[in-house]
Amino acid sequence: MNSEAGLDTSDSGGGQAKKQFPNLTLVLAACAACIGGTFQYGYNISVINAPTKPVQSFINETWIHRYGTHIQEGILTLLWSVIVSVFTLGGFIGASVGGMLAIRFGRKGALLLNSVFALLASLLMGLSYPTGVFELLIVGRFLIGLNAGIGICVQPLYLGEIAPKSLRGAMAMGTSIFITGGILTGQVVGLKELLGGDDYWPILLSTSCIPAILQFLILPWFPESPRYLLIDKGDDIQCSKALKQLHGSESYHYEREDMEQERVAMLGVKPKKPWELFMDPNLRWQLLTIMLLNCAQQLNGINAIYFYANYVFTRAGIPVEKIPYITIGTGACECLTALTCGLLVESLGRRILIIGGYSLMTVWCALLTVTLTFQDANPWVPYLSMSCVFAFILSFGLGPGGVTNILNTELFTQPARPAAYMIGGSVNWLSFFFIGMIFPFIVNGLQQYCFLVFLVNCCLVAIYIFFAVPETKNKTFLQIEQEFQALYGSKRNAEDASVGNLSELLNTADM
């Protein structure tokens, strides 16, 4: 059995030792894709928090200039809510079309095209202040949301297809690492000492052009996804050339064999549309799994943790003016755990990390409910609450925050993968929008007991993964598909086999 590049083992044929580490070109290609992909998603989620008051003041001044009167408080709140939430609408649309763009223009081509939306969004948001047109902020936020939605769909697709089997999990963690890196960067850049001052918000919102420009300059030097070139386009020469560049001339043939097996298995199979996945009984459990995981990623309580963080830090005696710096600590914590998950995912596997992550989050939800309920019982209780906040973020980053994106790639073969990303991404963005809409009502109605809702969610997801999802570590895409069919399609496969045997007997009789 051939082992993949990146393992320190020997194949059964030649016994050649393989590299323990990925080719430098492979790592740089992943970084080039991520900087203009999921980094933008994380950055634009966090960077909008800093200029809240300056932007609202700008809207009020513009309103006075236009209509000669101050804007009503309700209208101002509505406009600000639209500026913030239209990002989610753009993300949902981007995720819905990202798979089609990846098929039409290729993974690399779709990422480069996507950067145009970021450049245009940065231009519009930067021009809003000098032109006195606050509506440009709404259009700009929609476009940057569109960019984030396409990026979070296409970029993990690219990473999963250029990575060797033995390093696929670690490479796919680039998605989470750059999301958390983007969040942390947005928190740092949004400090008042940098671009968070009242006069710098147009520049702050325009900085999304920097990752887009970097991607335009760097990504063209790296190849298209070899799987896309071979299986989708049938270009054997360019596929081999891309594999040599990504994996080296000595190791690329191991990956080539794996792709050839998948290509042969997929002969005559066209890329699937999203609705075709729902109608395919062989993909029912894979589809259910990614929909559940993407939904749970937004509904697991991580947003509640960040919401309550300021309250917990304040009760712990941290001065209000110092809280933004502590918040950066939470972002750094999540980024560190994403890096740690990347180091552990190939040794521990996907199941242990995601089940362990959700199980620990269940525990922290229970403890945080107790500590917030008895916050005034003892001076040390607020510090225990603060510990639970950081522990929850660590558990999220080590499991659900990273492994979800890996499973989106691994549970599907080439024809179904873009459509699966479209469905998973759309569910993720809809859940993001849903939690944004109902979260204030949950918090106001249940107070600290809202974590009991998230506790149940985390517990149920951990149970589902334990019983329903097999380990995917160090397996080819075809092996994973066959394992799901063995678990959930055995009856159907047996019937197909019986029909095939009967047909063979009939043909023999005719002869």
C-alpha positions as CSV (number, residue, x, y, z in Angstrom):
1,M,0.0,0.0,0.0
2,N,1.4,3.4,-1.0
3,S,1.9,5.9,1.8
4,E,1.6,9.6,1.1
5,A,4.2,12.3,1.0
6,G,4.8,13.7,4.5
7,L,4.9,10.4,6.3
8,D,8.2,8.9,7.6
9,T,7.3,5.5,6.4
10,S,8.1,3.3,3.4
11,D,5.9,2.1,0.6
12,S,5.5,-1.6,-0.1
13,G,7.2,-1.4,-3.4
14,G,10.4,0.6,-3.3
15,G,10.7,1.2,0.4
16,Q,11.7,4.8,-0.1
17,A,11.6,7.0,2.9
18,K,9.5,10.1,2.6
19,K,9.7,13.6,3.9
20,Q,8.4,14.4,7.4
21,F,7.5,18.0,6.5
22,P,5.6,19.6,3.6
23,N,7.4,21.2,0.7
24,L,8.1,24.9,1.3
25,T,6.1,25.7,-1.9
26,L,3.1,23.9,-0.5
27,V,3.2,26.0,2.7
28,L,3.6,29.3,0.9
29,A,0.8,28.4,-1.5
30,A,-1.5,27.8,1.5
31,C,-0.5,31.1,3.1
32,A,-1.1,32.9,-0.2
33,A,-4.6,31.5,-0.4
34,C,-5.4,32.1,3.2
35,I,-4.3,35.7,3.4
36,G,-6.9,36.8,1.0
37,G,-9.4,34.1,2.0
38,T,-10.4,33.3,5.6
39,F,-8.1,36.0,7.0
40,Q,-10.5,38.5,5.5
41,Y,-13.4,36.8,7.2
42,G,-11.9,37.0,10.7
43,Y,-10.5,40.5,10.2
44,N,-13.8,42.0,9.0
45,I,-15.8,40.4,11.8
46,S,-13.6,42.1,14.5
47,V,-12.5,45.3,12.9
48,I,-16.1,46.7,12.7
49,N,-16.3,46.9,16.5
50,A,-13.7,49.7,17.0
51,P,-15.4,52.5,15.0
52,T,-18.9,52.2,16.3
53,K,-19.2,55.7,17.9
54,P,-17.2,57.6,15.2
55,V,-19.3,56.0,12.4
56,Q,-22.5,56.8,14.2
57,S,-21.3,60.4,14.7
58,F,-20.5,60.6,10.9
59,I,-24.0,59.4,10.0
60,N,-25.6,62.0,12.3
61,E,-23.4,64.8,10.9
62,T,-24.3,63.7,7.3
63,W,-28.0,63.6,8.3
64,I,-27.8,67.2,9.7
65,H,-26.1,68.4,6.5
66,R,-28.8,66.8,4.3
67,Y,-31.9,67.4,6.3
68,G,-31.0,70.2,8.8
69,T,-31.9,68.1,11.8
70,H,-30.4,65.4,14.1
71,I,-31.2,61.9,13.1
72,Q,-33.6,60.0,15.4
73,E,-32.0,57.5,17.7
74,G,-34.1,54.6,16.3
75,I,-33.1,55.4,12.7
76,L,-29.4,55.7,13.7
77,T,-29.5,52.3,15.5
78,L,-31.2,50.8,12.5
79,L,-28.6,52.2,10.0
80,W,-25.7,51.0,12.2
81,S,-27.4,47.5,12.5
82,V,-27.7,47.4,8.7
83,I,-24.0,48.3,8.3
84,V,-23.0,45.5,10.6
85,S,-25.4,42.8,9.6
86,V,-25.3,43.3,5.8
87,F,-21.9,41.6,6.1
88,T,-23.8,38.4,6.9
89,L,-26.1,38.8,3.9
90,G,-23.1,39.2,1.6
91,G,-21.4,36.2,3.2
92,F,-24.5,34.0,2.6
93,I,-24.6,35.0,-1.0
94,G,-20.9,34.5,-1.4
95,A,-21.0,31.0,0.1
96,S,-24.0,30.1,-2.2
97,V,-22.0,31.0,-5.3
98,G,-18.5,30.1,-4.2
99,G,-18.7,26.5,-5.3
100,M,-19.9,27.5,-8.8
101,L,-17.0,30.0,-9.1
102,A,-14.6,27.3,-8.0
103,I,-15.8,25.0,-10.8
104,R,-16.0,27.7,-13.5
105,F,-12.7,29.5,-12.8
106,G,-10.8,26.9,-10.8
107,R,-9.9,27.2,-7.1
108,K,-7.0,29.6,-7.6
109,G,-8.9,31.6,-10.3
110,A,-11.9,32.0,-8.0
111,L,-9.7,33.3,-5.1
112,L,-8.1,35.9,-7.4
113,L,-11.5,37.0,-8.7
114,N,-12.7,37.2,-5.1
115,S,-10.0,39.7,-4.2
116,V,-11.6,42.2,-6.6
117,F,-14.7,42.4,-4.3
118,A,-12.4,43.2,-1.3
119,L,-10.6,46.0,-3.3
120,L,-13.9,47.5,-4.4
121,A,-15.3,47.3,-0.8
122,S,-12.2,49.0,0.6
123,L,-12.5,51.8,-1.9
124,L,-16.2,52.4,-1.2
125,M,-15.8,52.4,2.6
126,G,-12.8,54.7,2.4
127,L,-14.6,57.2,0.1
128,S,-17.7,57.3,2.4
129,Y,-16.3,60.0,4.7
130,P,-14.8,62.4,2.1
131,T,-17.9,62.2,-0.1
132,G,-20.4,62.4,2.9
133,V,-22.3,59.3,1.6
134,F,-22.8,56.8,4.5
135,E,-24.7,54.5,2.1
136,L,-21.3,53.6,0.7
137,L,-20.5,51.9,4.0
138,I,-23.5,49.6,3.5
139,V,-22.5,48.7,0.0
140,G,-18.9,48.2,1.1
141,R,-19.8,46.0,4.0
142,F,-22.0,43.9,1.7
143,L,-19.1,43.4,-0.8
144,I,-16.6,42.5,1.9
145,G,-19.2,40.0,3.2
146,L,-19.4,38.6,-0.3
147,N,-15.7,38.3,-0.3
148,A,-15.7,36.6,3.0
149,G,-18.4,34.1,2.0
150,I,-16.6,33.1,-1.3
151,G,-13.3,33.0,0.5
152,I,-14.5,30.7,3.3
153,C,-15.9,28.4,0.7
154,V,-13.2,28.3,-2.0
155,Q,-10.0,28.6,0.1
156,P,-10.5,25.5,2.3
157,L,-11.4,23.6,-0.9
158,Y,-8.0,24.7,-2.4
159,L,-6.1,23.7,0.7
160,G,-7.8,20.3,1.0
161,E,-7.0,19.5,-2.6
162,I,-3.3,20.6,-2.7
163,A,-2.4,18.9,0.6
164,P,-1.0,15.3,0.8
165,K,-3.2,12.8,2.6
166,S,-0.9,12.6,5.6
167,L,-0.9,16.3,6.1
168,R,-4.4,17.2,4.9
169,G,-5.7,17.9,8.4
170,A,-2.8,20.1,9.4
171,M,-3.0,22.0,6.1
172,A,-6.7,22.4,6.4
173,M,-6.1,24.0,9.8
174,G,-4.7,27.0,7.9
175,T,-8.4,28.0,7.5
176,S,-8.9,28.3,11.3
177,I,-5.4,29.7,12.0
178,F,-6.0,32.6,9.5
179,I,-9.6,33.2,10.7
180,T,-8.3,33.6,14.3
181,G,-5.3,35.5,13.0
182,G,-7.6,37.9,11.2
183,I,-9.7,38.4,14.3
184,L,-6.6,39.1,16.4
185,T,-5.2,41.5,13.8
186,G,-8.5,43.4,13.7
187,Q,-8.5,43.7,17.5
188,V,-5.0,45.0,17.5
189,V,-5.4,47.4,14.6
190,G,-8.6,48.7,16.1
191,L,-6.9,49.9,19.3
192,K,-7.0,53.7,19.8
193,E,-3.2,53.9,19.7
194,L,-3.3,52.6,16.1
195,L,-6.3,53.1,13.8
196,G,-9.1,53.0,16.4
197,G,-9.0,56.7,17.0
198,D,-12.1,58.8,16.0
199,D,-10.4,60.4,13.0
200,Y,-8.9,57.2,11.5
201,W,-12.0,55.0,11.0
202,P,-12.2,55.5,7.1
203,I,-8.6,54.2,6.9
204,L,-9.3,51.4,9.3
205,L,-12.3,50.1,7.2
206,S,-10.2,50.4,4.1
207,T,-7.3,48.2,5.3
208,S,-9.1,45.1,3.9
209,C,-7.4,46.0,0.6
210,I,-4.0,45.0,2.0
211,P,-4.7,41.2,2.2
212,A,-6.3,41.4,-1.2
213,I,-3.3,43.2,-2.8
214,L,-1.0,40.7,-1.1
215,Q,-3.0,37.8,-2.6
216,F,-2.9,39.4,-6.1
217,L,0.8,39.7,-5.9
218,I,1.7,36.3,-4.4
219,L,-1.0,33.7,-5.4
220,P,-0.3,33.8,-9.2
221,W,3.1,32.3,-8.6
222,F,1.6,29.1,-7.3
223,P,-0.3,26.4,-9.2
224,E,-3.9,25.6,-9.5
225,S,-5.3,22.6,-7.5
226,P,-3.9,19.4,-9.1
227,R,-7.1,17.5,-8.4
228,Y,-9.1,20.2,-10.2
229,L,-6.7,20.1,-13.2
230,L,-6.8,16.3,-13.5
231,I,-10.3,15.3,-12.4
232,D,-12.4,18.3,-13.5
233,K,-10.3,19.6,-16.5
234,G,-8.6,16.3,-17.6
235,D,-5.3,18.2,-17.9
236,D,-2.7,15.5,-17.0
237,I,0.3,17.6,-18.0
238,Q,-0.6,20.6,-15.9
239,C,-1.6,18.3,-13.0
240,S,1.8,16.7,-12.9
241,K,3.5,20.0,-13.2
242,A,1.5,21.4,-10.3
243,L,2.2,18.3,-8.2
244,K,6.0,18.6,-8.8
245,Q,5.9,22.3,-7.8
246,L,3.9,21.6,-4.6
247,H,5.4,18.3,-3.5
248,G,8.7,18.0,-5.1
249,S,9.9,15.9,-8.0
250,E,10.7,12.9,-5.8
251,S,7.4,12.7,-3.9
252,Y,4.7,13.9,-6.2
253,H,4.0,10.4,-7.8
254,Y,2.5,9.2,-4.5
255,E,-0.2,11.9,-4.7
256,R,-0.5,11.3,-8.4
257,E,-1.5,7.6,-7.8
258,D,-4.1,8.6,-5.3
259,M,-5.6,11.2,-7.7
260,E,-5.6,8.7,-10.6
261,Q,-7.6,6.2,-8.5
262,E,-10.2,8.9,-7.8
263,R,-10.2,10.0,-11.4
264,V,-10.9,6.5,-12.6
265,A,-13.7,6.1,-10.0
266,M,-15.2,9.4,-11.1
267,L,-15.1,8.9,-14.8
268,G,-18.2,10.3,-16.5
269,V,-19.4,11.9,-13.2
270,K,-20.0,15.6,-13.6
271,P,-19.7,18.1,-10.7
272,K,-22.9,17.9,-8.6
273,K,-25.3,20.7,-8.0
274,P,-26.3,21.4,-4.3
275,W,-29.8,20.0,-4.8
276,E,-28.3,16.8,-6.3
277,L,-26.5,16.2,-3.0
278,F,-29.9,16.2,-1.2
279,M,-31.3,13.6,-3.6
280,D,-28.3,11.3,-3.4
281,P,-28.9,8.6,-0.7
282,N,-25.2,7.7,-0.6
283,L,-24.3,11.2,0.6
284,R,-27.1,11.6,3.1
285,W,-25.1,11.1,6.3
286,Q,-22.1,13.1,5.0
287,L,-24.4,16.0,4.2
288,L,-26.3,15.8,7.5
289,T,-22.9,15.8,9.3
290,I,-21.5,19.0,7.7
291,M,-24.9,20.8,8.0
292,L,-25.0,19.9,11.7
293,L,-21.4,20.9,12.3
294,N,-21.6,24.2,10.5
295,C,-24.8,25.0,12.3
296,A,-23.3,24.0,15.7
297,Q,-20.2,26.1,15.0
298,Q,-22.3,29.3,15.3
299,L,-24.8,28.0,17.9
300,N,-22.3,26.4,20.4
301,G,-22.1,29.5,22.7
302,I,-18.8,31.1,21.5
303,N,-20.7,34.3,20.7
304,A,-22.2,34.3,24.2
305,I,-18.8,33.9,25.7
306,Y,-17.5,37.0,23.9
307,F,-20.7,38.9,24.8
308,Y,-20.2,38.1,28.5
309,A,-16.5,38.6,28.5
310,N,-16.6,42.3,29.1
311,Y,-19.0,41.8,32.0
312,V,-16.8,39.1,33.5
313,F,-13.7,41.1,33.2
314,T,-15.3,44.2,34.7
315,R,-16.5,42.2,37.7
316,A,-13.0,40.8,38.1
317,G,-11.9,44.4,38.8
318,I,-10.2,45.1,35.5
319,P,-10.5,48.8,34.6
320,V,-12.8,49.6,31.7
321,E,-10.1,51.2,29.7
322,K,-7.9,48.1,30.0
323,I,-10.6,45.6,28.8
324,P,-9.8,46.0,25.1
325,Y,-6.3,44.7,25.8
326,I,-7.7,41.7,27.7
327,T,-10.0,41.1,24.8
328,I,-6.9,40.9,22.6
329,G,-5.8,38.2,25.0
330,T,-8.9,36.1,24.2
331,G,-8.2,36.6,20.5
332,A,-4.6,35.5,21.0
333,C,-5.8,32.5,23.0
334,E,-8.0,31.4,20.2
335,C,-5.2,31.9,17.6
336,L,-2.8,29.9,19.8
337,T,-5.3,27.0,20.2
338,A,-5.8,26.9,16.4
339,L,-2.0,26.5,15.9
340,T,-2.0,23.8,18.6
341,C,-4.9,22.0,16.9
342,G,-2.9,22.0,13.7
343,L,0.0,20.2,15.4
344,L,-2.3,17.6,17.1
345,V,-4.8,16.9,14.3
346,E,-2.7,14.4,12.5
347,S,-1.6,12.5,15.6
348,L,-4.8,12.4,17.6
349,G,-7.2,12.4,14.7
350,R,-10.4,14.4,14.0
351,R,-12.8,12.5,16.2
352,I,-10.9,12.9,19.5
353,L,-10.4,16.6,19.0
354,I,-14.0,17.5,18.0
355,I,-15.6,15.2,20.5
356,G,-13.2,16.3,23.3
357,G,-13.7,20.0,22.3
358,Y,-17.5,19.8,22.5
359,S,-17.4,17.8,25.7
360,L,-15.2,20.3,27.4
361,M,-17.3,23.1,26.2
362,T,-20.3,21.4,27.8
363,V,-18.4,21.4,31.1
364,W,-17.4,25.0,30.9
365,C,-21.0,26.1,30.1
366,A,-22.2,24.4,33.2
367,L,-19.5,25.9,35.4
368,L,-19.9,29.4,33.9
369,T,-23.7,29.2,34.6
370,V,-22.9,28.5,38.3
371,T,-20.2,31.1,38.6
372,L,-22.3,33.8,37.0
373,T,-25.2,32.9,39.2
374,F,-23.1,33.2,42.4
375,Q,-20.9,36.1,41.1
376,D,-21.3,38.1,44.3
377,A,-21.0,35.2,46.7
378,N,-17.2,35.5,47.1
379,P,-14.5,37.8,45.8
380,W,-12.7,34.9,44.0
381,V,-15.8,33.8,42.0
382,P,-15.4,36.5,39.2
383,Y,-11.8,35.2,38.6
384,L,-13.3,31.7,38.3
385,S,-15.7,33.0,35.7
386,M,-12.8,34.6,33.8
387,S,-11.0,31.3,33.9
388,C,-14.1,29.6,32.4
389,V,-14.2,32.1,29.6
390,F,-10.6,31.4,28.6
391,A,-11.1,27.6,29.0
392,F,-14.2,27.7,26.8
393,I,-12.3,29.6,24.0
394,L,-9.4,27.1,24.3
395,S,-11.7,24.1,24.0
396,F,-13.5,25.7,21.0
397,G,-10.2,26.4,19.2
398,L,-8.8,22.9,19.9
399,G,-11.9,21.1,18.5
400,P,-14.9,22.6,16.7
401,G,-13.1,25.8,15.6
402,G,-10.6,23.8,13.4
403,V,-11.9,20.3,12.7
404,T,-15.2,21.4,11.2
405,N,-13.4,22.9,8.2
406,I,-11.4,19.7,7.8
407,L,-14.4,17.5,7.7
408,N,-16.1,19.7,5.1
409,T,-13.3,18.7,2.7
410,E,-12.8,15.1,3.7
411,L,-16.3,13.7,3.7
412,F,-16.8,14.2,-0.1
413,T,-15.1,13.3,-3.3
414,Q,-14.2,15.7,-6.1
415,P,-17.6,15.9,-7.9
416,A,-19.6,16.6,-4.7
417,R,-17.1,18.8,-2.8
418,P,-17.8,22.2,-4.2
419,A,-21.6,21.8,-3.8
420,A,-21.0,20.5,-0.2
421,Y,-19.0,23.6,0.6
422,M,-21.8,25.7,-0.8
423,I,-24.4,24.0,1.4
424,G,-22.1,23.9,4.5
425,G,-21.1,27.6,4.0
426,S,-24.7,28.7,3.5
427,V,-25.8,26.9,6.7
428,N,-23.0,28.5,8.6
429,W,-23.9,32.0,7.4
430,L,-27.6,31.5,8.1
431,S,-26.8,30.3,11.6
432,F,-24.5,33.3,12.0
433,F,-27.4,35.6,11.0
434,F,-29.9,33.6,13.2
435,I,-27.8,33.8,16.3
436,G,-27.2,37.5,15.7
437,M,-31.0,38.1,15.5
438,I,-32.1,35.9,18.5
439,F,-29.1,36.2,20.8
440,P,-30.1,39.5,22.4
441,F,-33.5,38.0,23.3
442,I,-31.9,34.8,24.7
443,V,-29.6,36.8,26.9
444,N,-32.3,39.2,28.1
445,G,-34.7,36.4,28.7
446,L,-32.4,33.8,30.3
447,Q,-29.5,35.9,31.6
448,Q,-26.6,33.7,32.6
449,Y,-28.8,30.6,32.1
450,C,-28.5,31.1,28.4
451,F,-25.4,28.9,28.6
452,L,-27.6,25.9,29.5
453,V,-29.1,26.1,26.0
454,F,-25.6,26.0,24.5
455,L,-24.6,23.2,27.0
456,V,-27.4,21.0,25.5
457,N,-26.2,21.9,21.9
458,C,-22.6,21.0,22.6
459,C,-23.5,17.8,24.4
460,L,-25.8,16.6,21.5
461,V,-23.1,17.3,18.8
462,A,-20.5,15.4,20.8
463,I,-22.8,12.4,21.0
464,Y,-23.7,12.5,17.3
465,I,-20.0,12.6,16.3
466,F,-19.2,9.7,18.6
467,F,-21.8,7.4,17.1
468,A,-22.2,8.6,13.5
469,V,-18.9,9.9,12.1
470,P,-15.9,7.6,11.5
471,E,-12.3,8.7,11.8
472,T,-10.9,10.2,8.6
473,K,-7.3,10.7,9.5
474,N,-4.8,9.4,6.9
475,K,-7.5,8.1,4.6
476,T,-8.0,8.9,0.9
477,F,-11.3,10.6,-0.1
478,L,-12.4,7.3,-1.7
479,Q,-11.7,5.3,1.4
480,I,-13.8,7.7,3.5
481,E,-16.6,7.5,1.0
482,Q,-16.5,3.7,1.1
483,E,-16.5,3.7,4.9
484,F,-19.6,5.8,5.0
485,Q,-21.3,3.4,2.5
486,A,-20.2,0.4,4.5
487,L,-21.8,2.0,7.7
488,Y,-25.0,3.4,6.2
489,G,-25.4,2.0,2.7
490,S,-24.8,-1.7,3.4
491,K,-28.4,-2.7,2.6
492,R,-28.5,-0.7,-0.6
493,N,-25.0,-2.0,-1.6
494,A,-26.1,-5.5,-1.0
495,E,-29.1,-5.1,-3.1
496,D,-27.0,-3.6,-5.9
497,A,-24.6,-6.5,-5.6
498,S,-27.4,-9.0,-5.9
499,V,-28.8,-7.3,-9.0
500,G,-25.3,-7.2,-10.5
501,N,-24.8,-10.9,-9.8
502,L,-28.2,-11.8,-11.3
503,S,-27.4,-9.8,-14.4
504,E,-24.1,-11.6,-14.7
505,L,-25.8,-15.0,-14.5
506,L,-28.4,-14.0,-17.1
507,N,-25.7,-12.9,-19.5
508,T,-23.8,-16.2,-18.9
509,A,-27.0,-18.1,-19.6
510,D,-27.6,-16.2,-22.8
511,M,-24.1,-17.1,-24.0
